[in-house]
Amino acid sequence: MRKRDQWLAAPLGAGLVAALLSGCGTGDGKSAGTGNPVVMGMTDKIVSIDPAGGYDPVSWVLFTNVFQSLLSFPKGSTTPEPEAAESCGFAEGGSTVYKCTLKDGLKFSNGHALTSEDVKFSFDRIKRINDKRGPAVMFAGLDKVEAPDAKTVVFRLKTADATFPMKIASGAGSIVDHSEYAADKLRTDNKAVGSGAYTLEEYDPEDEAVFGVNGSYEGPAKVKNTGMTMKFFKSPDKLKKAVQDGSIDLAYRGLDMKDIASLEQATATQKHGIQVVQGNSAEVMHLVFNMHDPVVGKLGVRKAIAHLLDRSTLVRDVYKRTAEPLYSIVPAGITGHNTAFFASYGDRPQPDKAAAALREAGYGNGKKVPLTLWATPVRYGPGTVPAFQEIAQQLNASGLFDAQVKSVPIDEFEKGVEAGKYGAYVKGWVPDYPDPDNFTQPFFGKDNVLNNNYDAKRITSKLLPGTAGQPDRQATKPAFREMQDIVAEDLPVIPIWQGKQYAVAGENIAGLQWTLDASTVFRFWEISKG
């Protein structure tokens, strides 16, 4: 998302990911589902059940199950294919006009026909509401949407954007019924009406969300259950207990790292009757610096921190190897990834280089640099605060810093970041779509999602525009690698880790392997219970 404080961003790979998401269909438009209902648990909460107001991973779980997009990511693929659309494509000779033709017979769960008017309304609405916690930022380059007839939608872009199909295949492309949603404000009645494989039957923000199978769904998904329930837990301990004692079928987002490690060990010795499934993830966590801060606004201070960070120890001791060290802003497995931070700062603490960098910043004579690292305990996974405490300990062990960690609830944290109150703070990111653009474009320039006052002119004025219209994404590698090198030099952020996805479930749960992939889509319909 945002894909959103996708950190929105977030959650995190080191937390727990379980297989789930939307959809079903039998080919005749009737998708009653088969098998049994499934219950999953998590410690994360849904930010919004309105597609114009949610840019976080758990809200997008709901969106991609309850709503349709024109395109969607098939299991195991990062290439969008038609969902509500019969076909989509750029106009010949350019990447600024994108046209889709809808399938026949599409209906919302309330029986209303889904037409191009609803598609236009949905995108116009996201941009008009422009909610700070919503996905409007993804469509800054969208000039206007046209609906010349009931089945045709035309998107006109301000500049070429080869990633636009990926954007509309994400949760941000959710189509709503224009007669059910206000054009200029979010829905607040805890209800949702879409045309996806599932319907939202009940929703209590503090307790659970209950989903039924949408019998009027028309699409490629085949539902392998008769309903899904998302239960929200107060703590990782309670979530672990629930999946162990069988009161829930699977755990998703929120198990403590040590619990994942212990459960993996238990499954190896055939205890507890559960399974731990690991998948790929492009979820990342960064240490972000406010470039206007009187302390970390100095490049020498940021360089010193980069020279002292020991990612390998952090992921070993805090995340129990449920994450991997990350040495660039574009994670491994994504086109153009390099290891710019490894090349510049190494993988082990270098106090001498850190001290030299601090002298350049005006610190010396044995005076320690005061530093507060700001974190929040839930949004980016239960390991966030312990991870920042480990970073503070690493900095203090050098004798160069007097670092402390302060943790505040997510609402207070987000307000503090927006107001520029914090010098150094955490941000996690779960990508909206699997392309290097989604790890770069949202982070740089004016009004970026990091809120850290960093504006790299070469990135925003040359490199990003140059890659945007390139349909051959492999050809963008040199530009994205240059961007990563620039960030490693300027240090507006320091990448910390790249997550792994995990699902923990009873042995009678199947289909998890089809939900843990780089598309970031959690497919409810692939989950079955024997």
MOBEL-V41013 format. One record per pair of residues at least 6 apart in sequence whose ideal C-beta (glycine too) atoms are under 7 Angstrom apart, sorted by sequence separation. I is the first residue (numbers start at 1). J is the second residue. If there is no record, write none. Layout:
BEGIN
<<I J> <I J>>
END
This chain:
BEGIN
<<2 8> <25 31> <48 54> <54 60> <82 88> <91 97> <107 113> <108 114> <130 136> <147 153> <148 154> <167 173> <181 187> <203 209> <233 239> <242 248> <266 272> <290 296> <291 297> <295 301> <296 302> <315 321> <330 336> <331 337> <358 364> <363 369> <395 401> <396 402> <416 422> <432 438> <442 448> <443 449> <448 454> <470 476> <487 493> <1 8> <2 9> <24 31> <47 54> <73 80> <74 81> <90 97> <106 113> <107 114> <157 164> <243 250> <267 274> <289 296> <290 297> <330 337> <377 384> <396 403> <431 438> <442 449> <443 450> <505 512> <515 522> <1 9> <72 80> <90 98> <91 99> <106 114> <126 134> <145 153> <146 154> <192 200> <202 210> <243 251> <267 275> <315 323> <376 384> <377 385> <395 403> <408 416> <417 425> <431 439> <515 523> <24 33> <47 56> <54 63> <71 80> <72 81> <126 135> <127 136> <155 164> <191 200> <200 209> <201 210> <233 242> <267 276> <315 324> <328 337> <375 384> <446 455> <467 476> <503 512> <514 523> <71 81> <88 98> <89 99> <126 136> <145 155> <201 211> <213 223> <315 325> <328 338> <375 385> <444 454> <445 455> <48 59> <71 82> <72 83> <88 99> <200 211> <201 212> <263 274> <328 339> <358 369> <392 403> <444 455> <515 526> <46 58> <47 59> <51 63> <71 83> <88 100> <127 139> <144 156> <199 211> <239 251> <264 276> <327 339> <328 340> <392 404> <444 456> <467 479> <514 526> <45 58> <46 59> <49 62> <70 83> <126 139> <142 155> <143 156> <180 193> <190 203> <198 211> <199 212> <213 226> <263 276> <289 302> <312 325> <327 340> <328 341> <375 388> <392 405> <466 479> <467 480> <503 516> <44 58> <69 83> <70 84> <71 85> <87 101> <102 116> <143 157> <198 212> <213 227> <311 325> <327 341> <68 83> <69 84> <70 85> <85 100> <86 101> <127 142> <142 157> <143 158> <198 213> <199 214> <212 227> <239 254> <240 255> <327 342> <373 388> <444 459> <445 460> <501 516> <511 526> <42 58> <46 62> <51 67> <68 84> <85 101> <86 102> <123 139> <141 157> <177 193> <197 213> <198 214> <211 227> <239 255> <260 276> <389 405> <444 460> <463 479> <511 527> <71 88> <85 102> <86 103> <141 158> <197 214> <211 228> <231 248> <388 405> <511 528> <70 88> <84 102> <85 103> <141 159> <176 194> <196 214> <211 229> <236 254> <373 391> <509 527> <510 528> <84 103> <123 142> <210 229> <236 255> <240 259> <373 392> <463 482> <20 40> <141 161> <174 194> <175 195> <197 217> <236 256> <385 405> <463 483> <509 529> <510 530> <124 145> <196 217> <208 229> <209 230> <233 254> <508 529> <18 40> <84 106> <123 145> <195 217> <197 219> <208 230> <325 347> <385 407> <508 530> <208 231> <236 259> <427 450> <441 464> <197 221> <208 232> <371 395> <440 464> <459 483> <120 145> <207 232> <197 223> <206 232> <120 147> <459 486> <119 147> <244 272> <458 486> <138 167> <70 100> <84 114> <117 147> <198 228> <244 274> <371 401> <373 403> <375 405> <377 407> <437 467> <456 486> <116 147> <243 274> <369 400> <371 402> <376 407> <379 410> <368 400> <369 401> <370 402> <371 403> <372 404> <373 405> <374 406> <375 407> <376 408> <378 410> <11 44> <116 149> <120 153> <368 401> <369 402> <376 409> <418 451> <116 150> <119 153> <138 172> <368 402> <372 406> <376 410> <417 451> <456 490> <115 150> <116 151> <306 341> <312 347> <116 152> <311 347> <116 153> <135 172> <376 413> <307 345> <310 348> <388 426> <435 473> <454 492> <306 345> <310 349> <374 413> <21 61> <436 476> <440 480> <452 492> <20 61> <308 349> <22 64> <23 65> <284 326> <358 400> <374 416> <384 426> <21 64> <22 65> <307 350> <308 351> <440 483> <450 493> <21 65> <22 66> <354 398> <436 480> <349 394> <355 400> <10 56> <11 57> <307 353> <308 354> <354 400> <380 426> <8 55> <10 57> <284 331> <307 354> <351 398> <8 56> <374 422> <380 428> <6 55> <70 119> <102 151> <282 331> <349 398> <351 400> <4 54> <5 55> <6 56> <101 151> <304 354> <307 357> <374 424> <376 426> <4 55> <5 56> <6 57> <101 152> <282 333> <372 423> <373 424> <374 425> <375 426> <3 55> <4 56> <122 174> <282 334> <372 424> <2 55> <99 152> <100 153> <122 175> <280 333> <304 357> <371 424> <1 55> <122 176> <303 357> <304 358> <1 56> <99 154> <128 183> <129 184> <131 186> <1 57> <119 175> <125 181> <128 184> <129 185> <3 60> <97 154> <98 155> <118 175> <121 178> <129 186> <300 357> <301 358> <118 176> <125 183> <300 358> <1 60> <97 156> <118 177> <261 320> <96 156> <118 178> <260 320> <300 360> <301 361> <96 157> <114 175> <117 178> <257 318> <261 322> <300 361> <121 183> <257 319> <258 320> <260 322> <299 361> <96 159> <257 320> <298 361> <96 160> <319 383> <95 160> <112 177> <257 322> <318 383> <94 160> <95 161> <98 164> <95 162> <110 177> <112 179> <301 369> <318 386> <108 177> <318 387> <318 390> <52 125> <314 387> <317 390> <52 126> <295 369> <295 370> <29 105> <295 371> <314 390> <52 129> <88 165> <314 391> <53 131> <55 133> <52 131> <54 133> <55 134> <53 133> <54 134> <55 135> <53 134> <114 195> <52 134> <309 391> <110 193> <109 193> <310 394> <434 518> <48 133> <80 165> <108 193> <109 194> <309 394> <434 519> <47 133> <80 166> <108 194> <109 195> <308 394> <108 195> <308 395> <107 195> <80 169> <106 195> <431 520> <109 199> <305 395> <308 398> <430 520> <84 175> <71 165> <285 380> <73 169> <304 400> <71 168> <72 169> <70 168> <71 169> <69 168> <69 169> <334 434> <335 435> <336 436> <335 436> <334 436> <70 173> <69 173> <287 391> <69 174> <109 214> <334 439> <69 175> <330 436> <64 171> <67 174> <68 175> <109 216> <63 171> <67 175> <331 439> <67 176> <107 216> <330 439> <329 439> <60 171> <63 174> <84 195> <329 440> <106 218> <105 218> <103 218> <51 171> <51 174> <51 176> <66 192> <68 194> <256 382> <257 383> <67 194> <68 195> <296 423> <5 133> <66 194> <67 195> <68 196> <254 382> <292 420> <295 423> <296 424> <4 133> <67 196> <66 196> <290 420> <293 423> <4 135> <65 196> <3 135> <65 197> <66 198> <290 422> <2 135> <53 186> <65 198> <66 199> <290 423> <1 135> <52 186> <66 200> <289 423> <289 424> <50 186> <83 219> <50 187> <83 220> <287 424> <288 425> <48 186> <335 473> <287 426> <288 427> <335 474> <336 476> <49 190> <285 426> <286 427> <335 476> <336 477> <335 477> <49 192> <285 428> <338 481> <284 428> <336 480> <340 484> <344 488> <283 428> <284 429> <336 481> <340 485> <65 211> <236 382> <283 429> <338 484> <62 209> <283 430> <341 488> <340 488> <282 431> <330 480> <49 200> <68 219> <282 434> <49 203> <330 484> <341 495> <329 484> <328 484> <329 487> <46 205> <45 205> <291 452> <292 453> <288 450> <290 452> <291 453> <46 209> <289 452> <290 453> <291 454> <288 452> <329 493> <31 197> <329 495> <332 498> <3 170> <328 495> <331 498> <3 171> <327 495> <1 170> <3 172> <326 495> <1 171> <326 496> <1 172> <326 497> <25 197> <325 497> <326 498> <23 196> <24 197> <324 497> <22 196> <23 197> <323 497> <324 498> <22 197> <323 498> <22 198> <323 499> <323 500> <319 497> <322 500> <33 213> <322 502> <32 213> <31 213> <314 496> <315 497> <31 214> <32 215> <31 215> <30 215> <306 491> <309 494> <311 496> <333 518> <31 217> <311 497> <29 216> <38 225> <45 232> <37 225> <40 228> <42 230> <303 491> <306 494> <24 213> <29 218> <35 224> <36 225> <37 226> <302 491> <305 494> <33 223> <34 224> <35 225> <36 226> <37 227> <38 228> <39 229> <40 230> <41 231> <42 232> <43 233> <35 226> <42 233> <25 217> <31 223> <33 225> <37 229> <39 231> <41 233> <43 235> <299 491> <24 217> <25 218> <33 226> <43 236> <25 219> <25 220> <58 253> <23 219> <25 221> <26 222> <43 239> <24 221> <25 222> <23 221> <24 222> <41 239> <22 221> <24 223> <23 223> <41 242> <291 492> <41 243> <289 491> <289 492> <289 493> <288 493> <287 493> <41 248> <286 493> <287 494> <20 228> <40 248> <286 494> <39 248> <40 249> <44 253> <286 495> <287 496> <39 249> <40 250> <41 251> <42 252> <43 253> <44 254> <286 496> <38 249> <40 251> <41 252> <42 253> <43 254> <284 495> <285 496> <40 252> <42 254> <285 497> <284 497> <284 498> <283 499> <281 499> <281 500> <281 501> <280 501> <278 500> <279 501> <278 501> <278 502> <277 502> <276 502> <277 503> <276 504> <274 504> <275 505> <274 505> <18 250> <20 252> <274 506> <275 507> <18 251> <273 506> <274 507> <18 252> <273 507> <16 251> <17 252> <277 512> <16 252> <17 253> <277 513> <280 516> <282 518> <16 253> <279 516> <280 517> <15 253> <16 254> <279 517> <280 518> <15 254> <16 255> <277 516> <15 255> <263 504> <11 253> <260 502> <14 257> <16 260> <255 504> <252 503> <250 503> <251 504> <250 504> <250 505> <249 505> <249 506> <250 509> <172 432> <246 506> <249 509> <243 504> <17 279> <170 432> <170 433> <17 281> <169 433> <167 432> <167 433> <166 433> <13 281> <166 435> <13 283> <163 433> <12 283> <11 283> <163 435> <12 285> <163 437> <249 529> <224 511> <138 432> <228 524> <224 525> <223 525> <224 526> <225 527> <222 525> <224 527> <225 528> <221 525> <224 528> <225 529> <14 319> <137 442> <159 465> <162 468> <161 468> <162 469> <14 322> <160 468> <161 469> <162 470> <14 323> <159 468> <160 469> <162 471> <13 323> <137 449> <211 524> <198 524> <197 525> <44 378> <43 378> <78 434> <15 381> <14 381> <15 382> <11 379> <12 380> <10 379> <11 380> <12 381> <14 383> <10 380> <11 381> <7 380> <57 430> <95 469> <95 471> <5 414> <12 428> <11 428> <9 427> <10 428> <9 428> <10 429> <11 430> <7 427> <9 429> <10 430> <7 428> <8 429> <9 430> <7 429> <8 430> <6 429> <6 430> <6 432> <3 430> <3 431> <1 430> <3 432> <2 432> <1 432> <76 514> <75 514> <78 518> <76 517> <78 519> <75 517> <77 519> <73 519> <73 521> <75 523> <75 526> <64 521> <65 524> <61 522> <14 497> <17 501> <19 503> <13 498> <14 499> <17 502> <18 503> <13 499> <16 502> <17 503> <18 504> <12 499> <13 500> <18 505> <13 501> <16 504> <38 527> <38 529> <19 511> <19 512> <35 528> <36 529> <18 512> <21 515> <35 529> <19 514> <20 515> <19 515> <19 516> <17 516> <21 521> <23 523> <21 522> <22 523> <23 524> <24 525> <20 522> <21 523> <22 524> <23 525> <19 522> <20 523> <21 524> <22 525> <19 523> <20 524> <21 525> <19 526> <20 527> <19 527>>
END
